[in-house]
Amino acid sequence: MTAQELLNTNGIYLKNYDLGNHTSICPKCSHDRKKKKTECLSVRIDDKGACWNCHHCGWSGPEKGQHSAPETPSTSAKTDDKNFVATYDYPGFQKVRYPKGHEPRFRIRHRDPSSNRAGKGWDWGAGGADTSALYRKDEIDEQIALGRTILLVEGEKDVDRLWAISIPATCNALGAAQNDKPKWKAEHSEQLRGADIIVIPDHDEAGYAHADATCQLSLGIAKRVRILKLAEHWPDIPKGGDVSDYLDAGHTREQLDALIEQAPDYGQPASGLGEWDAGDEPGTIPPRQWLLGNQFCRSFISSIVAAGGAGKSALRLLQFISMAIGRSLCGQHVFRRCRVLLISLEDDRDELQRRIKAVLDHYEIERKELKGWLFCASPKLAKLAEMKNHTRTIGPLEQYIREAIKRRNPDIVGLDPFIKTHSLEAKR
């Protein structure tokens, strides 16, 4: 089926179905919210087909088994676009990419309102539009507000590849440095004010020059500036290799996450002890990202320990519902409303529903307040880790949780009780 047919089949309707980025209301959650017309669904149509992700409820697609045929870009008598392999939409203009070997490889065009093709014609150039706007800027603003780390890469292809695995990323429209003249400007960095950024350069001279300019201009503007050089972790990286090549070579999302986690601050050594001088001005020091009281904090693991039947699960459920609706129910301050993924390995779906209903009835909460904020699962028998033939192995629950996190984009994941996540035996 075509991209339009795939989207329409899933209840998604756009103003047009041109290649590029689009937004729409979400058929899964918009009807349950007061602002029903808020376009919280991001849709991408490219040479591979269509995909989407809701920034409110976390719904993404297409599902396994669904796909669309590659789209043919819009044509115009003014442009030779038959050889386009992708287009990338910016505010007021569009960047087009040709296959390797074509000169030029990239061009910029804008809509021509005087066209006799009902506004479907194009003219080369930006047409007065601001080309300093970052790619997928609106989505990046949302992620910065949520405290997410933003990756800066060299091209839109890499940006879209990272978003496809739920990693926020962006780039500038005009590419890397050329003839020792950086194309990253102060106005690009200003759009990332207060963000935690990691720059990933392409493995060539222009790429590293571009990365240096990006980092230097972002110091003092971004909350934190780090750099991740793939060549230091990937000995076989080809010349010009980028993050898409890294993933295409078989490296996993988990391996990339590990590199992101250990990426050094710009100007700091990538290996060794990595010591720093406490007498240097640190710039803005990011606060801990508390979610609820002093119980839950981003990037930390929290646990509650007590004898069986003491009420651990009841307390945790109350805390999770409190975060999901953004109101204190148990005397603990709710710092922000959170998307919660609760994985119950003891209570089945019916029992979990009874517990949730009891909380809602007691506190007079309407169930619709949980819509898009509290997600529950009661997987049967699946484990994070288990013993097979006297060998410790990763169980299927690990992959199930990763997939659910990708779909729902939760702020916090609860495992109750943790002891049932594995069937390992202690070594003697």
Phi, psi and omega in degrees: 000160178283169178300318179297317180296319178297313181296313181297323178300328180265013176081016182256125181233131183245164176291325173209168185238037176291160174297142179131195182263141179223164172229154181202169171287156182265122180292347181272326188231342187298325183290344181266358184250157181296316179270078187294337185264006178292125183274086184264358182260122175266132181236136178238126174241119180223194184292349179262349181131214184235147174212163184207162178204132179265127181277357179260305184257351177087002181295133179221163181193179009281160178286165180301131181099341176264141176198164177233154179287151176306140182271148173265122183301157177301142180250158179208147179296340183276345187227142175270081187251017181293337183261009178299140172252344177194155173230150183227121185272130172240165177299112175089350179206172181224138176258136181242146181240130176263165178292162179302140180098341179278140176238125356283162180282327181230146173217160178243139179220166178220160178295140178254103183295343181273359182296146177277012181253042174054044177079009183265358181278164181229153171232145179291151182096171184277348178062032180090355179289155181280109182276004177274353180296136178285153180291135180057043187301316182298319179292323178296319178302318179297317182290326176296318179298330179275357179082017181281149174286137182250128177268137177249118181238182190271334185218162183297327178302316179292321178302310182295326179296319180289319177298328180296338176248026172065033174248115181297134182208161177204175176201171175268160188285332190263005172086202187272182179296147179221129182055041179064017178248103182299141178260354173276126185243170180300327181293335174290313180298323181301329179289351180247021182302130178082003183267155171267112186242149174231122181265129178243103183281152167291152186274069173202172185301315180296321181296317180289324177295320178297317181296318179298316179297319180298313182294313184298319181284343182266345178298132181085350177251305174288153179295322179210139181237119178234164179225136180238108179264108184300329182299335180283349181236353184228090184301331184266016182299132179281164176299131182082003182301141182231187184293330176294319177297322179301314180288322179296334181283000177105359176290145186266166174301322181295321177294320178294319177303319180296319178294321178298317182298323184261007180301130183281155173297146181302129181094351178263154179294145181276348181220180183079197184291326178072034182291156180223157184271116182293347178278348178283144176296125185277352187075205180287124178266117183293133178286163172297146184262076180291145178248315182217118178047226172247029182263312186238133181216139178303141177073008177240153174259131178242149179215159175232131185237129177195169178293159179301142178078010182277349178105021180299312183295321179296318179295314181298317180299317179298318178295318181295317179294322178301315179291324182293326180263350177077023179227145181285127178244346186229027176080005180253139183291131175265111184288327180197152176292137187231147168277127186241134173246111181256121179250107182263118181258006180240313180269135176281181185300316181297316181293322178295321177297322178297316181296315179298315181298321179299317178295314181298317180293317184295320183262007178053052179256133176283137184301329183296343177293338180274347185300122179082002183235328178241120179242135185235151177213146177229070183295140182265124170070338184297142182234154171287321180215146183208167179261128174226120181054045178065020179238137178282127181228158174284129180272172183293338181299328180302313180289323178301317182293318179300316180295320179294321178297320179295320181289317191259342180050056183285157173277333182211144177240128179250131177245117187223118350273153184296328184300336181271006177279350182216165176231035183278156176249143180290140177289143179251000000 
